[in-house]
């Protein structure tokens, strides 16, 4: 989704099909985040479920807070409207390139980070399936 808005930041090429695609991708992403993240966290921390869920809530809230602070403090303000500096309804002009770049970089870091976490959890062994582990 971040790549689409990076390629077409002004939304001029959006039609009903592209909007439907955006909503489908948002739904898939949210379903993955809400369900799979919690399930994997319980797998990684079977004896510390409260701490694992606490970390999810902490990082989720921290990212939302950071995004809010960046948007209202003027840290992302631009002087004039351009391809990646959009005018909002209130008349302020914000740099959307920075926020889209953060989303894309974070997504790219998440994949190898997950692989590393799986490796650390298995101490170098292939990922265990539920029911195939001596701990189950």
C-alpha positions as CSV (number, residue, x, y, z in Angstrom):
1,X,0.0,0.0,0.0
2,X,2.9,2.3,0.8
3,X,4.4,1.7,-2.6
4,X,1.1,2.6,-4.4
5,X,1.0,6.0,-2.6
6,X,4.7,6.5,-3.2
7,X,4.1,6.0,-7.0
8,X,0.9,8.0,-7.1
9,X,0.9,10.4,-4.2
10,X,-1.8,12.7,-5.4
11,X,-4.4,10.0,-5.9
12,X,-5.2,11.2,-9.4
13,X,-5.1,7.6,-10.8
14,X,-7.4,6.2,-8.2
15,X,-10.7,4.7,-9.4
16,X,-13.1,2.2,-7.9
17,X,-11.0,-0.8,-8.7
18,X,-7.8,0.7,-7.2
19,X,-9.7,1.8,-4.1
20,X,-11.1,-1.7,-3.8
21,X,-7.6,-3.1,-4.1
22,X,-6.3,-0.8,-1.4
23,X,-9.1,-1.9,1.0
24,X,-8.4,-5.6,0.2
25,X,-4.7,-5.1,0.9
26,X,-5.5,-3.2,4.1
27,X,-7.8,-6.1,5.2
28,X,-5.2,-8.7,4.5
29,X,-2.6,-6.7,6.4
30,X,-4.8,-6.1,9.3
31,X,-5.9,-9.7,9.5
32,X,-2.2,-10.8,9.4
33,X,-1.3,-8.3,12.1
34,X,-4.1,-8.9,14.4
35,X,-4.2,-12.7,14.3
36,X,-0.8,-14.0,13.3
37,X,1.3,-11.6,15.3
38,X,-0.4,-12.6,18.5
39,X,-0.2,-16.3,17.7
40,X,3.5,-16.0,16.9
41,X,4.1,-14.0,20.0
42,X,2.5,-16.8,22.1
43,X,4.7,-19.3,20.3
44,X,7.9,-17.4,21.0
45,X,7.0,-16.6,24.6
46,X,4.8,-19.5,25.9
47,X,5.6,-18.7,29.6
48,X,5.4,-14.9,29.2
49,X,2.2,-14.3,27.3
50,X,1.3,-11.1,29.2
51,X,4.7,-9.6,28.5
52,X,4.5,-10.5,24.8
53,X,1.0,-8.9,24.5
54,X,2.2,-6.0,26.5
55,X,5.1,-5.4,24.0
56,X,2.6,-5.5,21.1
57,X,0.5,-2.9,22.8
58,X,3.5,-0.8,23.7
59,X,5.0,-0.7,20.2
60,X,1.6,-0.3,18.5
61,X,0.8,2.7,20.8
62,X,4.3,4.1,20.4
63,X,4.2,4.1,16.7
64,X,0.7,5.8,16.6
65,X,2.0,8.4,19.1
66,X,5.1,9.1,17.0
67,X,3.0,9.5,13.8
68,X,0.7,11.9,15.6
69,X,3.5,14.0,17.1
70,X,5.3,14.2,13.7
71,X,2.1,15.3,12.0
72,X,1.0,18.0,14.4
73,X,4.3,19.5,15.5
74,X,5.2,20.7,12.0
75,X,8.2,18.3,11.7
76,X,6.7,17.1,8.3
77,X,5.6,20.5,7.1
78,X,6.5,21.7,3.6
79,X,6.7,25.3,2.3
80,X,4.8,24.7,-0.9
81,X,2.7,22.0,-2.6
82,X,4.6,19.6,-4.7
83,X,4.4,15.9,-5.8
84,X,5.1,14.6,-2.2
85,X,4.0,17.7,-0.3
86,X,0.2,17.5,0.0
87,X,-2.2,20.2,1.2
88,X,-4.5,18.9,3.9
89,X,-8.1,20.1,4.5
90,X,-7.0,22.5,7.2
91,X,-4.6,24.2,4.7
92,X,-1.4,22.8,6.2
93,X,1.1,21.2,3.8
94,X,2.7,17.9,4.9
95,X,5.6,15.8,3.5
96,X,3.9,12.5,2.8
97,X,7.2,11.1,1.2
98,X,8.7,10.7,4.7
99,X,5.8,8.8,6.2
100,X,5.5,6.5,3.2
101,X,9.3,5.9,3.3
102,X,9.0,5.0,7.0
103,X,6.3,2.5,6.2
104,X,8.2,0.8,3.4
105,X,11.5,0.6,5.4
106,X,9.8,-0.7,8.4
107,X,8.1,-3.4,6.3
108,X,11.4,-4.4,4.7
109,X,13.1,-4.6,8.1
110,X,10.2,-6.7,9.5
111,X,10.8,-9.7,7.3
112,X,14.5,-10.5,8.1
113,X,13.7,-9.6,11.8
114,X,11.0,-12.2,11.9
115,X,13.4,-14.8,10.3
116,X,16.0,-13.9,12.9
117,X,13.5,-14.3,15.7
118,X,12.5,-17.7,14.4
119,X,16.1,-18.7,14.2
120,X,16.8,-17.5,17.8
121,X,13.7,-19.2,19.1
122,X,14.7,-22.5,17.5
123,X,18.4,-22.0,18.4
124,X,19.3,-22.5,14.8
125,X,16.8,-25.3,14.2
126,X,14.1,-25.1,11.5
127,X,10.9,-23.6,12.7
128,X,8.8,-26.0,14.7
129,X,5.2,-26.8,13.9
130,X,2.7,-27.0,16.7
131,X,2.4,-30.6,17.8
132,X,5.8,-31.6,16.5
133,X,7.8,-30.2,19.5
134,X,8.7,-31.9,22.7
135,X,7.4,-28.9,24.6
136,X,3.9,-29.4,23.3
